[in-house]
Amino acid sequence: MDLSPFFLPVKNLVPIEVAAALIFTKAGLLIAQRPPGVHLAGLWEFPGGKREPAESYECCLVREIREELGCEVTVGPLLHEEDHVYPEKRVRIRFFKCSLASGDPQALGCATFRWVLPSDLLHYTFPEADQALLGHLLEHPEWWVSE
């Protein structure tokens, strides 16, 4: 029995909406390593997560950073948006420039984290959905100025 009419190609799926934080300080940009047992485990990413229904991207980021890193951020401007299709899902990620508002990051919902400089970025393996952003980060040194 052919069930193919009942399955949509991944590119036609409604994207999973994700907010990601580009947290800049004088120490650099914060990247987090995905924990074992999750999609894309072991890869490095910009912390954040899935947006809940009716939740703004900014509120999503505040909630996700509190859960993942145990600190508070101030969400700034949108710097990049990426729509990416993986074999099993489609994601739409909005990357916002953020600054630490209070607390020191801790690895609560990630394996570990690092503060990196532009010259360090290419030494880490990131998901495909982050690749275009990596290029933009290297092309925009003004983004690295912390407030």
C-alpha positions in Angstrom: 0.0 0.0 0.0 1.4 3.4 -1.0 1.1 5.9 1.8 3.2 8.6 0.1 0.2 11.0 -0.4 -0.1 11.1 3.4 3.4 12.3 4.0 4.5 15.8 3.1 8.1 16.4 2.0 10.1 18.0 4.8 10.5 21.3 2.8 6.7 21.6 3.0 6.5 21.1 6.8 5.7 24.0 9.0 9.1 25.2 10.4 10.0 24.8 14.0 10.5 28.4 15.2 13.7 28.9 17.2 15.2 32.0 18.9 19.0 32.0 19.4 21.1 34.4 21.5 24.3 36.0 20.3 25.6 37.0 23.8 28.6 39.3 23.4 30.8 40.5 26.3 34.4 41.7 26.5 35.3 38.0 26.8 33.8 37.3 23.4 30.7 35.5 22.1 29.1 32.7 24.1 28.7 29.3 22.3 27.2 26.2 23.9 27.7 22.5 23.2 24.6 20.5 22.6 24.2 17.7 25.3 24.3 14.0 24.6 21.1 12.3 23.5 19.5 15.3 21.7 19.3 16.1 18.0 22.8 17.2 16.7 24.4 16.2 20.1 28.0 17.4 20.5 27.8 20.2 18.0 28.3 23.8 19.1 25.5 26.3 18.8 24.2 29.7 20.0 22.0 29.2 23.0 18.3 29.4 22.7 15.4 27.2 21.9 11.9 26.6 20.5 9.4 29.3 20.7 6.1 28.4 22.4 2.8 29.2 20.8 1.9 32.9 21.2 5.4 33.6 22.8 7.5 36.4 21.3 11.0 35.5 20.2 12.4 37.9 22.8 10.4 36.3 25.6 11.5 32.9 24.3 15.1 33.9 24.5 14.8 35.2 28.1 13.2 31.9 29.2 15.5 29.6 27.3 18.7 31.4 28.5 17.4 31.2 32.1 16.8 27.4 31.7 20.0 26.6 29.7 22.5 28.9 31.4 20.9 30.2 34.6 21.4 33.8 33.8 19.4 36.8 32.6 19.9 38.5 29.2 18.8 41.7 27.6 17.6 41.0 24.1 18.7 43.4 21.5 18.2 43.7 17.7 17.6 40.8 15.3 20.9 40.2 13.4 20.1 37.3 11.2 17.3 34.9 10.2 17.8 31.5 8.7 15.3 29.0 7.3 17.0 25.5 7.1 15.7 22.1 6.0 17.3 19.1 7.7 16.3 15.6 6.4 13.9 15.1 9.2 12.7 18.7 10.0 12.6 22.3 9.0 13.8 25.1 11.3 13.5 28.9 11.2 16.0 30.5 13.5 16.1 34.1 14.5 19.4 35.2 16.0 19.3 38.2 18.3 22.2 40.2 19.7 22.0 39.9 23.5 23.9 41.1 26.5 24.2 39.7 30.0 21.8 41.5 32.4 22.6 39.5 35.6 24.2 36.3 36.8 27.1 34.3 35.4 26.3 31.6 32.8 26.4 28.0 34.0 26.1 24.8 31.9 22.6 23.8 33.1 20.9 22.7 29.8 24.0 22.3 27.7 27.1 20.0 27.9 29.4 23.0 28.3 30.0 26.6 27.0 32.8 28.8 25.8 33.5 32.4 25.2 35.1 32.7 21.8 36.7 35.4 19.6 36.2 35.7 15.9 39.4 33.8 15.2 38.1 30.9 17.3 34.8 30.3 15.6 36.0 28.1 12.8 37.7 25.7 15.3 34.2 24.5 16.5 31.7 22.4 14.6 28.2 24.0 14.3 25.0 22.7 12.8 24.3 23.3 9.1 21.6 25.9 10.0 24.3 28.1 11.7 26.8 28.1 8.8 25.6 31.3 7.0 25.6 33.1 10.4 29.2 32.1 11.0 30.2 34.0 7.8 28.2 37.0 8.8 29.8 37.0 12.3 33.2 37.2 10.6 32.1 39.9 8.2 30.6 42.2 10.9 33.2 43.1 13.6 30.9 45.8 14.8 28.5 43.0 16.1 31.3 42.0 18.6 31.3 45.3 20.4 29.5 44.7 23.7 27.4 47.3 25.4 
